[in-house]
Amino acid sequence: MKKKILLIILIIAVLGLIITTIFIQKNKQIQDPGIGYIENDIFDDDIFCGSSLYSECEQDSDCKIGGCSSQLCGSQAAVDNMMSSCEFRPCYDHTRFDLNCGCKNNICQWY
């Protein structure tokens, strides 16, 4: 009986940790200042607002630009499986911010 209670408490703690992590990631405004993009619903047209999908890669050619407004960077499979909205905002224009979609530290990302 004690083992079942401990197991239930452990499961609840793990679920709480997962939910907290998702909430923090969802509300994080600046993912990596070195890359210079924002991943939330706050748009500032003077800051790049595209999204890195953080797919694994070995070289730049493994990474593709996708999304209806070319705002996503990830592996071909990740880009193909991601839905995006089809409005264009100046903050999606990676060329305006001199950013490339490529493989950095074995992760597809804008840099």
Secondary structure, 3 states (H helix, E strand, C coil): CHHHHHHHHHHHHHHHHHHHHHHHHHHCCECCCCCCEECCCCCCCCCECCEECCCECCCHHHEEEECCCCCEEEEHHHHHCCCCCCCCCHHHCCCCCCCCEEEECCEEEEC
